[in-house]
């Protein structure tokens, strides 16, 4: 029996499956609020205690760089070690991998219903693929074909320098440089970044701030869902929230295009993470693809690349399950 987990700054999903049943068949699954626990081992022990059968192996994907089976999460004060987890949970073996690497491993397992196409494109067989995933932070990864199968590789590209492409974005960069030593794409294009965008448009006097919304934001533990919800309000979207979401979509599209160029992702680009499925209509409205393609002389190349949004929230778990099953 295999224990798998998707460990993020906001939530941690864990599940159990049998290696013989394949990585898409979970016998039990539960979501935990990460900040309520002092360690991943504490979450795992609580989950394992509810199972009727012992687990023997585990694979956890984490939001942060993984080096030699060790990871310090980017947006959570946990330090993880595969060796320590193996001992703490009394397992035969444990593995720790990057969360975007997990999504990369999940791509071959995704079904047509798991995807929403933003640009059909013309994929090149065996061509490299790229993944960009805005969640609490901004994850990036890529896959390459080794002649027999795709292999996924993580990166920390979300922490690369934010490169503004419009006059408004240049003002945004200058605004954030007064607040942060380093302004990365994650600072403006993630769950952590959406409130920064909102504050920029508010302080820039883009539109008057709603006193009601201001009070709600001040009381909210996580402001991002509220800002997104008010931006998507069918009847009367909030002007500041709408401007925030529009900027988020445009910046995400531009960085997805950057990643596609760096990986030469002629096999396609996948947009993952927890935010994308919630704003699928805005991603499909055109601003994302326009920003993705806006690369000067290489625009025709980017027009040919397939772009899909991963709708299945279990994608990281599927990838972790695939890694564990392959290793076993």
N, C-alpha and C positions, 0 to 999 in steps of 0.2 A: 504494500500500500504506500502511495506517494502523497506527501504533504506539499502543497504548492502555495505560494503567497505572492501577492502584488503589493509592495510596500511603498506608499506615497506619503507626502507631507501632510495630507489631510486625512486619508483613509487607508486602511489596510484590508485587502480582501484575501481570505484564505480558503482553501478547498482541499478535498482529499479524493483520490482516484486510484484505481488499480492499474498497474502498468499494462496488464493484459487487455484492458478495456478500451485503450486508446485515449489520447489527450483531450477529447471533446466530451468525455463522460465523467462528470463529477458526481460523487455519491453524497457529498455534503459540502455546503458553502456558507460562509458567513462574512459579514463586513464589520470591521471595528473602526472606531475613531482613534486615529493614531496617537493623538496628544493625550488620550486618557490613560496611556500605558507608558511605563518607564523603559520598556525594551520590547523587541520583537519576540524574544523568548517567552515573555509573559503572555503575549497574545497567543502564541502557538500552544503553550501549555494549557491555557483555558479552552482553546478549540479542541485539542487532542483529548482532553478530559471528557468531552461530550461524545466521543466516538465509541462505537462498540467493538472496534478492531484496532490493534496497534499499527502505527505507521513505522516504516523502516528507513525511508529515504525522504529527503526534502529538497526543494529548490525554491529560492526566494528571489524575485526581481526587485530591485531597489532603485529609487530616484537619486542617482548619484554615481560618481565614478567608482568602478570596482577594479581593484588591483590585487592580484594574487589572493583572490577569495575574500578580500577585506573591503569594506566600504564605510565611508562616513556620509550619511545622507545630507543632501544639499539643504533641504528645508525642514529637517527634523533632527533634534540633538541625540541621535543614536549612532553608535559605532557597531558595525556588524562584522562578524568573522564566521566563515563557513565552518572552520574547525571548532570554534566555541559553540556554535549552534548544534553541531553534531553531539558534543558532550552534554550540553545543557538539556537537550531533548532526547538523549539516549537513542540516537539514530545510528544506522550502519554507515550512512554517508549523507552529507549535505553540500549544497552548492549555492553560491550567491552570484547573481548576474545582474547586469544593468537592465532597467525597465524597458529601455528602447531596444536593447538587444532581444529582450523577450518578445516584444511586438514583432521584431524582424523574424524571429523563429516562428511566429504564429501565422505569418502571411500565407504560407502554403496550406494552412488549415482553414482559412476563411472561405466561406461560401458566398455565392452571389448576393444572397439576402443580407450578408454582413457588411456590404459595401454600398455606398452611394457615389455615383460617378459625377464628377464636376467637369471633366474633359475626357472624352473617349480616347483621343490620340491614337497613335500607332506604335504599340510596344515592340521593341526589338527583342527577339527571343534570346535569352541568356544575358540580356543587358542588365547593368547595375540598377538597383532600386534605391529610393531614398524615403525616409520616414521623418516626419515632423509632428510633434505631439504636444500641444499646449494643454497643460493641466495645472496643478499648483505651480509648477515651473514650466520650462520649455525644453523638451527633450528632442534630440535628433539622432538618427542612426542611418546606416546604409547596408545594403546587401550586395554581395558579388557572387557570381556563378563560378564554381570551381571545376566545372566539367561534368559533375554528377548531381550536385545539389546547390541550393543557395545557402550561403553562410552569412550570418548577421554580425555586424560590428557596431558597437556603441561609439558615440562621440560626446563631447561636451560643447558642441557648437552653439547651443543656446546661450552660452556665456560669452560668445564673441561680441565684439564692439557693435553697438547699434549704429547702423548707417542710414541716416535720414535720406529720403528721396524726393521730398517736397519741401516747400517753404514752411508749411505748418510743422512738419516733422523736424525741421531744423530748429524751430522755436522750441519744440518739445525737448530736443536734446539739450539745448542751453538751459531750459527750465530744470531738467533733471540733473544736470551737472552741478547745480548748486546744492543738490540733496544727496548725491551719491558720488563716491570716489570713482566708480566705474559704471557706466551706463551700458548694459548688455541688452541683447534682444529679450532676454527673460524679464528684464526690468519693465519692458513695455508690452510684451506679448505673451502673457501667461495669466493664470489666476491671480498671482501676486501683482502683476503689472496693470491689470484693468483698473484698480483704484487709482493708480498713478496717472493713467490717462484721464480719468474722470476729474481728478484734482487739477490737472493742467487746463482742461477746457473750462472748468469752474473759475479758476484764478485768472484765466485769459479773458473772462467775461464773454465767453461764447454765447451764453444764454443765462438768464436768472436762475439761481438754484431754488428748487422747491423747498420751502421750509419743512414740509411734511417729510420729504425724502431725506433732507439733511438730518432730521431727528432720527429717522429709521437707520440711516447709515452710521450715525454716531453710536447707536445702540447695538449694531450688528457685530457679531463675532467675526463673520466673513462677509465683507461688503460686495464681493464679486457677483454672487448669485442674484443679489438684489439689483445691482446695476444692469446685469444682463436681462433680468426679468422686466425691468422698467423700459429698457431699450426695445424689447420685443412686444410690448403691450399693443395689442391689435387696435384698440380704440384711440388711445392718446399716448403715444410713447413720449417719455421725458426727453427733452431736447439735449440735455447734457449727456444722458445715458446713450441716446442714439448716436451722438457724435463720437462718444467713446467707443462704441461697438464698431462703427464704421472705420475708425482709425485702427482698431485692433485687427479687423479683417484685412485691411489694406497692408498693414505691416506684416501680418502673417503670410499673406500671399507673396510679398516681396522676399521675405526670408526663405520661404519654401522654394522660390525660384533660385535664390542664391545657393541653397543646398543642392538643388537639382543640377546646377552648373558644376559645383565642386565634385559631386559624385558622378557626373555625366550619366544621370539616371534615365537612360533611354528605355529601361524596363518599366518605368513608371514611378509615381510619387504617391505615397499614402499619407493622409492626414489622420493622426490618431489622437489620443488624449481624451479627457473627459469633457472639454468645452465644445469641441467641434460638433458632435451630434446634437447638442442643444441649440446650435445656431446654424443648422444646416441650410435653412432658407436664405440666410444672409450670405453664407459662403457660395450658394448657388446663384445669387443675384447678379454676379458678374465682377464685383470689385476685387475679389480674391484672384480670379483667373487673370484679370487685366494686369494687376500688380505682379503676378507670377510671370507673365510673359514680357513685361516691360524691361527688357535687357538689351536694348539697342540692336546691334548686328546679329545677336544670337536669339532674337525673338522668334524667328521661324523654327529653330530647334525646339524651343520651349513649347511652341504651339503644338508640336507633334507628340508631346509627352502625355501619357495617361495620368489623370489625377483622380484618386478615389478617397472618400472619407470612410474610415472604419467605424461602423455603427455598433459593432458588438463590444459591449463594455468588458467582456471576458477575454479580450485579445491578449493582454499581458499574462493572464493566468494560463491561457492556452499555450503561449510560448514557453512559460516556465514548465508546464506539464510536458511539453514536447522535449525540452532539454533533459528533464529528469528521466522520462521514459527512455530516451536514447542512451543516456548514461548508464541506466540500469541494464 
